[in-house]
Amino acid sequence: MLLHSVNLWNLAFYALMVFMATLGLWDVFFGFEENKCSMSYMFEYPEYQKIELPKKLAKRYPAYELYLYGEGSYAEEHKVLPLTGIPVLFLPGNAGSYKQVRSIGSIALRKAEDIDFKYHFDFFSVNFNEELVALYGGSLQKQTKFVHECIKTILKLYKGQEFAPKSVAIIGHSMGGLVARALLTLKNFKQDLINLLVTQATPHVAPVMPLDRFITDFYMTVNNYWILNARQINLTTLSVAGGFRDYQVRSGLTFLPKLSHHTSALSVVSSAVPKTWVSTDHLSIVWCKQLQLTTIRAFFDLIDADTKQITQNPKKKLSVLNHHFIRHPAKHFEENPAIISDLTGTSMWVPVKVSKWTYVAYNESDKIYFTFPLANHRKIYTHVYCQSTMLDTNSWIFGCINSTSMCRQGVDLSWKAELLPTIKSLTLRLQDYPSLSHLVVYVPSIHGSKFVVDCEFFKKETRSIQLPVTHLFSFGLSSRKVILNTSGLFYNIELLNFGQLEASHFTTFQWVLSYIDMNQPWEEITSIYKLHIPWSYEDSLTIAQVPSSTDISVKLHIAQPDNDSHVALLKMYTSSDCQYEVTVKTSFSQILGQVVRFHGGALPAYVISSILLAYGGQLYSLFSTGHCLEYAAMLDKEAKPYKVDPFVIMVKFLLGYKWFKELWDMLLLPELDAIVLTSQSMCFPLVSLILFLFGTCTAYWGGLLSSTSVRLLSSLWLALKRPSELPKDIKIISPDLPILTTVLILISWTTCGAFAILLTYLYYVFKIVHLQASLTTFKNSQTVNPKHSRRSEKKSNHHKDSAVHHLRLSASDAEDSLRMHSTLINLLTWIVLLSMPSLIYWLKNLRYYFKLNPDPCKPLAFILIPTMAVLGNTYTTSIKSSKLLKTTSQFPLPLAVGVIAFGSSHLYRVPCFVFIPLLLHALCNFM
């Protein structure tokens, strides 16, 4: 029936939208690198010792617990308290388990064993009963208060010890990281109880899905506190994101706000973390061996030898975190590294005067110092680049001051090097080191191993190439190409126009690197391609064997700030034996993937907006013609983006004027969602159009699904029950309706509002299925006995004309009513879906709490229950003559605009716009 009301062009359009949405979804859920994380294993059986909490605390939080992690002999020894180590508290996230601490806890235990337990960490973990706090925010404040009590309990376990800790380090996964930040907002919380905060895949900026006001209020409280009190907050914080593999929490949400006076916070994507260099999904970030090893190395470097606890020096904390998570120089961390090193001993000194030099070391018996005089090179070249494939942690490159051929002491330049997966490299601008007379490369004596050292002097302009990226709307049909003609070891390709809002969020580039072999015979060589984003730590590396062709997808997590003039770079660590060609083009499927990734959460608002427009069209057709037109026809006619977007754009523009902003605030109107998106660098005009098209498509197929479901259920009803007839008398308020409404409202008050809404929805669907079954029975009887059916129709019309207060339903009225109800079912289905998270949370915690408190759906339930109960008995014949119908038909349009303006980033507001036309529709029965 719905398919017949749509022409082939519209059907083709809806099919095209499905195809485009599928491309975008595929890119989000499958269009990323394979999982390269190594699994972290326990060497001994993990044990979780439950820490006994005070009775009052356990009674106040019956669903929460605190555990101490241990393995083998360590677990046996620490069953007898007190403890002697360094406390670390792990906070799981949404639906997370306290047992997720075992990966990092086990690695820390192995590290402590390696140093004979000179220092060791005690890992505690909180059991939040795997609560769904990303879906229901009512328990976030409760979790925060419980963590505060846990910290005080943990510190008491060390009472009386020589090096008793006064604070704990916290590792928070997902929403656990937000709970840790929220600790600072508690009135009685002392900030010095936390010495370090590490969050993993925590959405700090905004909730992934703002499904209730408690989540958004919690976020606003936490973020406003951290911004307003940034000068007083000296808590060193590290936020690690998972990259594109984490499709649950996109990495842009994990970046802590950058404040000029708050420098103790770092945000980084796991693909940019040295010695990790992999993207992690939302769960693997807690067990990824590469990342956990990096974290534990940093923890041990943070220990103060005097207190045997984590240092209280904020500068050292940041130095350690920068060393391990931002830029690793391939050396062990030193708080005060020696800048001047002795270059003595029985070593060979070999002068090198060429501008390009390679040395292959194999079974070297003597130490060798290769010296490069800089005086002549300064006249010709601007930079020097050196790399070594020996990835030890010893110093390897130095600078001599005022030397002729050799020097006894040199400036250790190794601290300025950068560790990469297969090499350690160093690039120096000669102008920055005018006092250096020689560059010295040290090759140690080795046995049984082989490595290669390369150095070359070059002019910056020969290795820096500008490459404009292709336009967003080229859709991969055009490309730009550059060939690297010189045979160098290092290139910087500047990506012009990459970082603008539309490019950063919606453009993806394919880098195709091919080779031209210059030496015969050739052997396979490793090249490294690093995408460097100067305004955020979200670099990514690709390792390729050349000769080969490599595709690199380039997408950003964070848009370039307006006041940032840096250029994104593709750093190529290449082989001098090959020639490279770089081709850049736009990927249409990955553009769609970025749209889904950044704005997919707003889709329900656009779907409901389209349904509201169609609903308004149906009400108006009922008022003007006396008949309700098909949902699909109305969707095609009424659901147009120009009815919604221009108003939102105009209001956003006017809010830039002070007088309009003051008027807006005077009316107590909430902030426009488009302004919220702009503050997060996510506002792009075409996105709203794309989402509207996707929303209309979803609304169409959702309508088809709901009408088909009603028909199938009615067929099942007829198969199981005796055929029913159309209602002879229409009664808006049936005898059982007040009782049913009262019972459902009581259920909402005493249990969960979403549960009562679901029951009301099922009752409404039952009424519509019953009506569909009655209409099917009537049509079947009409086919069998057409004369009798015509007499019945005339009799029905006679009753309708002669008895206004005792309306009788005709077949045409029943069909009109079903069209209207089909739209309402589609609309109400989305309202039920948006209320489901709190219902799931309530069911999961039913053994602890019978009543959900606080309940985000309770106010909505009180209004929606009687409204849906009345609408279940509403037919078009009972409202078409209503004086309120015309006004009711005009409301859905402004409300559809309101859904987009205020509900796209705050989904919990959407039902507030929906119940208004439903309430007016129900009142049409009485006015």
N, C-alpha and C positions, 0 to 999 in steps of 0.2 A: 504493500500500500504506500509506504513512504518512498520506495524506489520509483513507483509510477508517477509520483508528483514532482519528480525532478527530471529536467531535460538532460540529454546526453552530455551537453557541454559542461553543465554543472557537476554531473557525475564524474566526468573526466577530471575536472578541477579538484574535486574532493579526493580522487584517487592519486592525483599528482601531489597534493599536500601530504597524503599518507606516505608516499614515496620519499618526499623531502624530509619529513619528520623521521622516517626510518633511517635515512642516511645520517642525520644528526645524532640520533640515539646510538647508532652503531659506532660512530666516532667516539662518543663519550664512554661507552661500555666496553668497546673492543679495540678502538683505534689508538693503542698505546703499546709501549715496549713490553716484552714478556717479563715475567717476574724473575729478576736476577738476584733476589735476596737469597742468601744461604740460610737454611734453617738452623736455629740455635738449639742444641740438645743438652739435656741434663746428664751429667756423668754419674750421678747417684739419684736415688729416688727422692723426688721433691716432697717436702712435708710443710704443712701449714699449721702452725701452732696458734690456737685461738687465745687472744689476750683477754683476760677477764676484765670487764669494765665495771665501774661502780653500779650498784643496783638501780639507783635512780636514773642513771644514764641509759642503762639497758632497758628499763621500763619505758623511758621517754622515746627511745628509738628501737623498738622491738625487731625491726626488719634489718637493722644494720649491725655489722660486726667488724672487729679489727683482728688481723692475723699477722704473725711473724713468719717469714719464709726461711726455710733451711733445707739442707741436704746432708745425709750421712752423719758423720761424727759431729759436724757443726750443729746440726739440728738436735742431736742428743745432748750436747754440752749446754745449749742455750734453753733447754727445757727448764733449767734451774736459773731463775732470774736473780740478781740484776744482770744487765748487759754491759759490754765494754767497748762496743764499736762506734761507728758513726751512723746515726739514724737517717734513713731515707724512706719517705712515705709515698707509696704508689696509689694514685686515684684512678680507677677505671672510669670509662665514659658511658655513653648511651648503651644500655644492655650489656655492659662490659662485666667481666668476671674478675674477682680479686686474684684468681689464679694466673692472670696474665702477667703478674710480676715475675714469674719463674724464669723467663728468658734473661732479663737483665740481672736478676738476683743470682742466677747460676754463673753467669759470666763474671760478675763481681767477686763471687766466691772463688772461682778458679784464679782470678788475678791476685787475690789475697794469698792464696796458697803459693803462688809463684814467688812472693816476697816474704814467705814464712810468717804470714799474719802480722807483719810489722804494723800495718794498718788494715782494717777491714770495715765493711759496711754492713749494717743490719737493715734488711729490707722489710718494711711493713707494708701491708696492703689492706685497703678498706673494702668490705663487702657491702655494696649498695643494693644488694638483692636484684642486680641486673635490671634496675629501673630504666624505663624508656624516657629519660629526661630530655632527649632531643625532640620528643613528640608532645610531652606534657611538662610544662615548666613549674607546676605547683610544688614540686618537691625539691627544687634546686636550693632554696633558702634553707630547707631542713637539712639537706646534705652538707651545706656549708657549715652550719652550726655543729653538726656531728663531727666534721673534720677538725674543727677547732678543739673540741673535747678530746679527740684522738691525739692531737699534738701534745696536749697537756699530759695525757696518760702515758704517751711514749717517753716523754722527758723524765717522768717519775721513775721509769724503769732503770734509769742510769744514776739515780740518786745515791750519793755516797762514794761514787767512783772518782779516781784521781783526775781523769780527764773527762768528766761528765759534760755532755753537750748542753748548750743553752738554746739550741735551735735545731731545726730539721731541714733537710732538702726535700723538695717535693717534685715528683714526676707525675704529670697529669696527662692521661690519654683522652683525646676527644673532649667531651664535656667536663671530664675531670679536671682539665686544665683551667677551664672557666671557673669551676668551683674553687680552685686554688686561688685564683685572682680575686674572687669574691670574698675571701677571708679578710682582706684589708678593709672591706666595707662594714664589718661587724663592729659594734660600738666598743666592746671590751677586748678587742683583739690587739695584741702587741705585735707590731711589724717585725721586730727582731726575733720572733719565734721561727721565722723562715729565713734561711741563709741563701737559698738558691731555688729557683723555679724553672723546671724544664717541661714544656708542653709538647705533646706529639699529636699532630693532626687536630688541633683544637680550633674551632671557628671563633676567633676573638672578635671579629668585626661585627658580625650579625648572625642570627640563627640561620641554619640551612633552610628550614621550613618554619616560618613564624605562624604556628598553628593555634596558639593561644596567647592572650595578652600577658600571662605570667612570664613566658619566655622573653618577650620583648621588653617588659618592665625590668626583668632581671638583667638583661644585657645593658639597658640604659643606665641602670644603677651602677653596674660595675664599670662600664666604659667612662661614664661621666666622672666617677670618683677618680679613676686613674688619670684622666685628663686634667681635672681641676686641682688634683693634689700631686701632680707630676714632680714638683720641686721637692716635696717631702718624701716621695717614694724612692728609696734607695735599694730596692729589691732587684737583684740581677736576674733577668728573665730571658730565657731562650725559647723561641717557638720554632719547631721543626715541622714542615709540611711534607706531604707524601708525593706531591707532583701529580701528573696526569693519571697515574694508576688509581689514585684515590678519587673515585667519582662520587663518593658520599659527601666528602667535605672538600670543595675545590680550594686550591692552595691560596687563592687571593683572600679568602676569609681568615686565614691563619696569621696574617702579617699584623703585628702589633703596631699601633699608631706611632708614627715618627714625630716626636716633639723635640724642638731644638734644645730644651732644657732637661730632657729625659734621655740620657745616653746609655742607660744601663740595660737596654732591651735590644735583643737581636732576633731577627726573623730570617729563616733560611729554608730553602727547599732541599729535600734529601738528595736530589740529583746533583746539587752543588756542593755537598758536604765532602771534603777530602777523605779518601780511603773508603767512602761509601759509594758515591757516584751512581746510585740507582734510584729509580722511582719506586715508592712503596704504596700498596693499597691501604685502606683504612685499618685493617686488622694486622697486616704484616709489619706495620711500622713498630709494633711492640715486640716482635720476635725477629726482625731482620738482623741477622748476625753482624753484617757490616756496620750498620748504624748503632747497634748496641755496644759493639766493641769501641767505637769512637766515643760514645757517651761515657763508658766506664773509664777509658783512658783519661778523659777530661776530669772525671770525678777524682781519680787518684792524683792528678796533677794539682787539684784544688786543695789538697790537704796541707794544712799548716804543720810543720814539723814540731813546733813548740807546743801547740795545744792538742795535736793529734785529732783535730776536727777540721771541717771545711773552713778555709780562711775567711776572715771578716773583711779583708781588703778588697774593696770593689774594683780597683784597678787590676789587681791580679786576676780576679774572676773574669773580667772582660778579656784580659790578655789570653787566658787559658781557652776561653770559648772561641775567641777569634782564631787562635792557633789550631784548634781541632775542627772547627765547624765552618770557618770562612776561608782562610788561606794557610795551608800547611807548608812550611819550608823544607820538609824532609829532614827535620832534625827534632830531637826530643825537646820538650818545652823547658825553657829556663827563664826564671823570673827576671834575672839581670844577666843576660848573655854577655860573654866576653867579646867585645868588638875587635880587639887586637889579639891576634894569635901568633904564636911562635912558629916560624918556618925553619926549623933547624933539624939536625940529624944527618946521617949519611944518605943523602939523596942526590939524584942527578938533576941538574938544571939545564933545560933544553930551550933555547930561544926559538920563537916562531915569528916570522916576519910576514907571512902571507895573510891575506884578508879572509881566507876561507880554509879551515883546517879540520881534519878528521883523524882520530886516533883510535885504533882497535886494540884494546888491552886484553891479553890472554896469557895466563900463567906468568905474570910479571914478578920477577925476583927482587927488583929494586923499586924504591919509591922514586917517582919522577915529578918534578915541577916544570910545567911548560909555561914559559913567560912570553907575554905579548906586549911589546913596547907600544905605547899609546900615542906618542908624540906625532908620528907620521900619519897614523890613522885618523887623528882628530881633524886633520886638514881636509880629508876626503869624505869621511863617514860621520854619521850622527849617532849611531847606536851600535852596540855589540850584543850578540845573542849567543848563549852557550847552553848546551844540554848534555845530559849524561844518562845512560840507561842503567847505571849502578844505583839502586834505590836504597843504599844504606843511609844511616843517619849521621855520618861523619861530614865534617866540613870539606868542601871540595873546590871552592873557588875563592880567591883572595885578590886584594889590591895592594900594590906596593907604592910607597910614597917616596919620591925623590931617589929612585934606585937606578942603577945602571944596567945590571944584568940579573942580580939576585938580591934578596933582602932577608934579613933575619926575622923581621916581624911584618905582618901584613894585616890589612883590614879584612875581617871575615865577611865576605859578601854572600855567603851561603844562606844567611838569615833572610835575604831578599829573594831567594829562589822560590819557585812554586812547584809543589808535587803534583804530578799528573799520573794517570794509570800506568804508563810504561816508561816515563822519563821524569827527570826533575830538570827544570829549565830556569834560565835567568836572562832577563833583558835589561840592559842598562843604557841610559842616555848619557853619552860621554860628557856632555855639557854639565851634568849634575855632579861630576867627580873631577873637578879641575886639578886637584892635588895628587891624583893617582898618576904615576909614571908608567906602571906596568900592570897588566892583568895576569894573574897566576892561576893555572888550572892544575890541581893536584891529582895524581893517579897513584893510588896505594899499591903495595905489593900484594898480589893475590895468587891463589893457587886453585886451579881447577874450574875457574869461572871466567866468563868472557863478557865484556861490556864495551860500549862505544861512547866516545866523547867527541862532540862537535862544537865548533865555534865559528862564527862569521861576523864580519863588520859590514854594515849596510847603511844606506841612506833611508830615512823614514819614508820619503815619497815613493821609493821603489817597492816598498812592502806594504804600503797603505793604499787600498783601492776602494773607491766609492762605488757602490752599486745601489741604485734606486730600486726599491721593491715594486712589484707590479701592483696595479690598482686593485682595490677591493672587488670591483665589478668586472674584472677581466675574466673571472670564472675559469682560470686555467687555460683560456684560449690563446693568451699571449704570454711571452716570457722574455726575460732579460738575461744576457749571458756575458761572462767575462772570462778571458783566458789569461792565466798567470804565466807569462812568457819567461820570466827569469827563473833560474834554478836555485831557489833559496830554501832555507829550513823553516822559515816562519813568515806568515802573512797576516795582516789585519784587513778584513773586508768590512767597511763601514756600511751599514744597512740604512740608507737614507729613507726618511719618511716612515720608518718602522718604529712604533712607539706611540704614534697618534692613536686616539681613542678607537677609531674604526679599524685601524690596522692591528692594534694590539689585541683586540678582543675577537675580531672576526676574520682575520686574514691568516692563512697558513701558507707557508712557502715550502716548496720541495727543492732541496739542494741536491743537484745531481753532479757528482764529482767524478769525472772520468780521467783517464790517464793517456799519456802518449809516452811509450817507453823510449828511453834515450840510450840505454845500454843493452847490449846483447852479449851473452845471455843475461836475463834478469832473474832476480829472486824476489819473493814476496816480502814487502816492507810494511811496517805499521805506521799509519798516520792517525793523528788525533784532531778532531774538529770540535772546537768549543764555542758554544754560543754564550757570549758574555753580555749580561744586561746590567748596565752601570747603576741604574736606580733601584735595583732590588737584587737580593741574593737568590736568584733563580736560574743560575747557569746550568747548562746541560752539556754533556760530553758524548761524543760518538767516536768509537774506535773502529777503524776500517783497515783492511788489508789491501794495499795497492800492489799491482794494478787491479782496479775494481771500479764499480759505480755504486755510489751510496746515496740513498734518499734520507734526508733529514727533515722532519716536520718541525717547524718553528712556530710556537704559539706562546703567548705571554700569560702570566698569572696576574700581573699588576700593570696597569696602564702607566705610561710615563707622566709624572707630575707636570703641571703647567709651567712651573718655574725651573724645570730641569732641561738643560740644553745638551746633555750627553747623547751620544749615538750608540745604538746597539752594535756589537761587533761579532763577526764570525772569525775567531782566531784559528788559524790553520797551522798545525805543527806537521810539517810535510817532509818529504824526502827530496833531496836535491837531484836525484836521478830521474824524477818524473815531472811531467808537465800536467797542470791541473786546469780543469774547466769547471766553472760554477754557473749553474743555470737556476734562476729563481722564477717561480710561477705560483699563482694562487690556486689553492685547492678548494673547490666548491663544497665538497662534503665536509671538510673540516671547518669551513665557515659556519655551516649549519651546526656542526658539533659545538663550536664556541657559543653559538646562540643558545643551544640547549643547556650547555654547561653553566653559563652565567645567568640565564633568564628562564630556564625551564620551570623553576619553582613558581613563577607567576602565571603559568598556563591555566590553572583552574580559574583564576580571576577572568581571563579572557574567554574561557569557555562559558562561564556563567553570564558574562556580559552579552555574548551572542545569543544565549538562550533567552535572556530577559528581553532583548530586542525582538526576537521572534514571538515571544509571549505577549508583548505589547501589541504587535501586529495582529495577533489572533483576537485579542480583546477588542481591538478597534474594528476588525472585520465583523465581529459579532454585533457590535453596536451599530455599524453602518449598514450592513446587509442582512443581519439576523442569522448569519451562519458563520461558523468557525472554520477558517480555511486550514489546509494541511500545514503541519509544522515545517516540513521541508520547503514548501513554497514560501512560507513566511520567513524562514531563515534566509533563503535566497534573496528575498525582497528587502528585508529590514536590516539584516546583520551586515552593515557597511562600516568600514573603518572611519569614513569621513563624518560619521555621526558621533564619534567618540573622541578620536585623537585631537582634532582641532581645538576642542574645548580645553583639554588637558594642556596642550601646548600654549594656548592663550593665557590660561591661569598661571602657568609657570613663568611666562614672560612678565605678566603684571606683578607677580610677587617680587620681581626685581626692583619695583618702585616702593619707596618707603611708605607712602600713604596707603597703598593697597595692602602691604604687609601688616600695617597697624590695624586696618579694617578687618583683615583676615584673623588676626589675633584677638580682636575685640569680639568677634563672633565665635571664639573658642573652637575654631576649625583645626583639625590636625594637620600636620605637615604633609604637603603633597608628596606622594611616593616618588614622583619623577625627580624631586629635589634630593630625596634620600639617595636615589641611584646616582645622581650627579656627584654627591659628596663621596660616593664610593667609586667614582670614575667608571661608571657602568652605563651612563645614559647615552644612548645613540638613537637618533630619530627613527631609523628604519626598523629597529628591533620591535617597536610597538606594532608596526604594520605586519611584520612577519609573524609575531605572536598572535595577532588578531586573526590572521588567515589560518594559522594552526588551530586556534581556538574555535573558529567557525567550523573547520573540518571535524574537529573532535566533537563539537556539539551535534553535527549532522550524524556522524556514525554512532554517537551515543543515543540519539533519538531513534535511529534505526534499531539499535540493540534493545532499547527499552520497549518499543512497540512490538518487536518480535517476541520478546520475553513475555509480554502480557498475552499475546496470542497463544504461545505455547502453554503457558500456565492455564489459560482458559480451556484449551483443548484437554489438558490433563484433568481439569475440574469436571468437564463434561463426561470424561471417561470414567470418573470415579463416583460422580453424584448424578442424581436425577436432573434432567434438563430443567433449567429455570426460565421464568418469563420476565419480560420487561416490567419494571415497577408500575403498578396501576395508579398509585397515588404517590406523589413526590412529597416526602417529609424531610425538611431540612434538619429539624431537631427530632430525632427518633427517641423513643422512651429510654433506650439504653445509652444514648450518647452522653448525657450529663454524668452518668455513673462511670462510664469508661474514661471520660476526660478527667474526672476527679481522681480515679485510681492511678492514671498515668502521671498526673501532677504530683500525687503523693510518692510515687516511685521515684520521680525526678528529685523530690525534696529529700527523701530518705536514703537514696542510693547514689545514682549517677545520672546527670541530665542527658548525656549522650545515649544511655541505655533507654531512657524513656522516649527520646526522639526516634531511636531505632524501632521500638515497639509501635509507636504511632505511625511511622513510615510503613511498617509491615501491614498494619491495619488498613492504611490508605491503599496500598497495593492490592490487598485482598478485595477491597470494595471495587476497585477498577477491574480486576480479573473477573469478579462476579458480574459486573456490567457487560464486559466483553463476551462472557459465556451466554448471558441472556440475549444479547444482540445476535450472536451466532445461532442460537436456538430459534429466534424469531425469523431470521433469514432462511434457515433450513425449512421451517414450516411454510414460509412464503413460497418457496420453490415447490413444495409438495402440494399445497392448496392455495393457489394465487387468489381465487375468488374470496375465500375466507379471510385472507390477509388484507385484501382491499377493503372489505367491510370493517375489519378491525382498525385499519388506518383511518377510515372515515369516522368511525365511532370515537377514535382517539382524538381526532381534530374537533369533533363536536364537543367532547368533554372539555377540551382545551379552551374553546370559545365560550362555553356556557358557564363554566365553573372555574373562576380565576384562583380561588383559594384551595382548590383540590386539583392541582395540575396532574396530567397524565403524560407519560413519556412516550413519544412517537419514535419510530425507527430512525428518522432523519435527525431528531434531537439527540438520540442516543449516540449516533455517529459523530455529531458535533461535539458532544460531551466527551467522547473518547479521544477525539483529537486534542481537546483542551487538557484532558487528564494525562495524555501521553506526554505533553510538554511539561506539565507539572511534575510528573514522575521523573523525567530527565533532570529537571531543576532540583528537585528534592533529593535525588540520588547524590548529587554533588555536595549538598548540605550535610547529608548523612556521612559521606566520605570524609569531609573536613572535620566532623565531630568524632570520628572513629578513634583517633589517637588517645583521647582521654578515656574512652570506653575500654580500649585494650589495656591501658595502664590500670584502670580500676579492677578489671577482671584478674590481672596478674597479681595484684596486691589484695585480693578479696579476703585472703586468710588473715590479713593483719588489720584491714580497715574495711568496714561494711559500707561506710559513707565516704565518698570522694570529697576531700576538703583540702584546698579550695577547688571548686567545680567551675570550669570556664563555660560550660554549656547550660548551666542551670537557668540563668535569665532567659536565654533563647528558648529553652524548653517550655517555660511558663507561657510564652506567647505562641510558640509554634504548635504545641499540642492541641489547644482548642481550635486554632486556625485550620490545621490539617484535618481534625475531626469533622469540622463543618464542611470543608472542601470535599471530603469523601462522600458526602450526601448532596453535593452541588451538581446541578445540570444546567446546560446552557439555557434551557427553556425557563428556568427560574430566575435568571439574572439578565436576560437580554432586554427586559423592559425596565431595568433598574435605573434610577436617576443618577446613581454613582458610577455607572459603567463607563461613561465617557471619561470622567476624571481618572478612574482606575486604569484605563487604557493609555493615558498620557504619562503615568508615573514610571513605567519600566525604562523609558529612554533616559531621563536624567539619572535614574538609579544605575543603569548600565554604565553611564559615564562615571558615576561615583565609585563603582566597583573597580574600574581601572585607575581612577585618580587616587583612591585611598586603600585599595585592597590588593594591588599587585605585589607589594612588599610586606603587607600585613594581612595575610589570608584570613585571620580570625575575624576581620571586619566584614568579610564578604557576606556571611549570613545575615548581618544587620541590614544590608541593603535588600536582601531577597525577601525577608518576611514582610516588608511594607506592602508590596503589591499583592502578596498572598493574603494579608489581612484585609486589604481593601476589597479583594475578590470575594472573600468570605462575607464581608459586610454587604455586598451587593444583594445577597439573598434577603436582607431585611430592610433595604432602603430603595 
